[in-house]
Amino acid sequence: MATYDRTIMLALRVSGRDDDITEAAHDIMEKINKKVANPQNNHLYYYGLHPDGTARTAKASTPAKPLAVLTDLSRLCLVGHGDWQTQTIAGWRANQIAPWLLNDLGLCHV
C-alpha cells in the first residue's frame, strides 16, 4: 500500500447535486484520515464549477493555491459527478480541468 505525505481532495459541485458530492467527499476523507498518522496534512476543499468555465470556492478560508503544497509523495483526489461517455467531471472536460488545476490552484504538473 502506498504511503502519502498528504491528501488534497477537491469536491467539485454543480447546482442540484451538491449534497451528494459533499457527503461523498466528507466520507472518503474521513476514511483516509483514519488510516494515516498525520491527518492534519489532509485537506478537503469545495468548489462550484459552472458551465461558463468559471470555478468558485465555497469557503473564504480556502488558500489561493491549495495544490502548491503537493509533493511527489502526495495524492490529489477529485470528487464529482462524472460522465464516462462525454469524459467529464462536474460538467467539465479534461481540457478545462487541467488548466484550472495548474494555473488557478497551483498544481505543479499533471
N, C-alpha and C positions, 0 to 999 in steps of 0.2 A: 504494500500500500504506500502511496506517495505521501510525503510529508511536506506540507506547505508552511511558509513563514506567515502567510496571511491570506485571507479570502475577502475579496470585494465582490459584493453581489449588487447588481442593478435590477431593480424591479421596474420593468418597462410597462407602463399602464396606458390604456386608451379608455376613453369615456365609455361607461356602461359595463366595463369589465374590471374595474379597479379592485373590487372586493376579492375576486378570485386570485388575482396576481398578488395582492398584498398578503393575503393569507398563505398562499403557497410559498412566497419568498420568506416570510417570517418562519414558517415551519421548517423549511430547508436550512435556514441559517441556525435555527435552534438545534437541529440535529448535528450540524457541523460543529457548533460551539461545544457540544457535549463530548466531542471526540478529540479536542485539541487542548494543549497545555496553556495556551495564551489566547483565550477568546477575545481579549481586548484588542487584538490585532485585526479582528474581523469586523467588517462594516457592511451595512445594508443601506443603500440609497434608493430613493424613489424618484422616478422621472415620468412625466407625461409626454408621450410622443404624439405629435399632431400631424395630420395629413399634409399640412402646408410645409413640412420639413423642419419645423421648429421643435425643440425639446425644452421643457421647463422642469426644474427641480421642484419637488413638493415641499421641501423644507429649506428655510433660510440658513440653517446650520450646515448644509452640505458644502464641503470645501469646493473652491472654484475648479480645481484639477484633482479630483479624488483618485484618479488612476495613476497619478505620478508616483505614488509610493510603491507600486507593484515592482517586484523583482523577478528574476528568473525562477525563483522558488515559490512564487505566488500563484494564486488561482483567481480568475475572473469568471463570474457566473452571470449570465443574462437570463432573467426570468420574464417571460411574457407570452401572450398568445401567439402561436405561430401557425403558418400555413405552408405545408410542405409543397403544395402544388405551385404556389407563387413564390416560394422561398422567402417568406417574410417573417419578421417577429415584430409584434405590436404594429403591424401595418407597414413597416419599413423594410426595404431591401438591403442587402449587404453593402451596396454602393452608397447607401445613406448612413447605415450604422457605422461602418469603418471610419469614414472621415470624422464623424461626430465623436467617436471614442478617441481617435488620435488628436484631432485639433482642439476640440472643446473640453474633453475630460482628461487630457494629459497622458494617454496611453503611449508608451514608448514605441511599440511596434505591434503589428497584427500577425 
